[in-house]
Amino acid sequence: MHATDWTVIAAGLGAIAWVNWYFFVAGRRAPAAVATAMTTAAGSAASAQPAEVTIVVDGGYSPSTVRVKAGQPVRLVFDRRDTGSCSEEVVFPDFGVRRFLPTGQKTPIDITPPEPGRYEFMCGMSMLRGALVAER
C-alpha cells in the first residue's frame, strides 16, 4: 500500500467517526418555549384561552421542547415549511394523536397533559423528535 491509500483510509475512518459522534453522542441544546395562557380583554379566568405555541417544522422541530402547566390545555400550532416525507405527520403516542401536516400550512393540535411529565412527539418515522414537558 502507498501513502495515498493510507491517507484515504484514515480520512474515511475519520469521517465515519465524526458522523457517529454527531448523530449519537453530541449534546444538543434544544431551544425551548414556555406556553402561557392568554386571557381575553375581560381578563377573567373563565375567558382564558389555551396556551399557544407555534412549532416550525423545517428539518426538525423549532422549538423542540415546549414547557406547559400540567392539567391545562395547550394548543401546539405546527407550521410545516419543508417538503420532506419524514415531516408530513406528527405523532403524540401518549395522547393517541397522529396528524397529517400539509406543507405551507399551520396545523393546530390541542392537548391537555394530565400530570407533570415528559410527553414526546415525533414524525411518523421517529426521526424528528420533540417534547412537551408538563410542570406543576
Sequence and secondary structure as in RCSB ss.txt:
>XXXX:A:sequence
MHATDWTVIAAGLGAIAWVNWYFFVAGRRAPAAVATAMTTAAGSAASAQPAEVTIVVDGGYSPSTVRVKAGQPVR
LVFDRRDTGSCSEEVVFPDFGVRRFLPTGQKTPIDITPPEPGRYEFMCGMSMLRGALVAER
>XXXX:A:secstr
  HHHHHHHHHHHHHHHHHHIIIII      EEE   B  TT  GGG B EEEEEEESSSEESSEEEEETTS EE
EEEEE    GGGGEEEEGGGTEEEE  TTSEEEEEE   SSEEEEEEETTS SEEEEEEE 
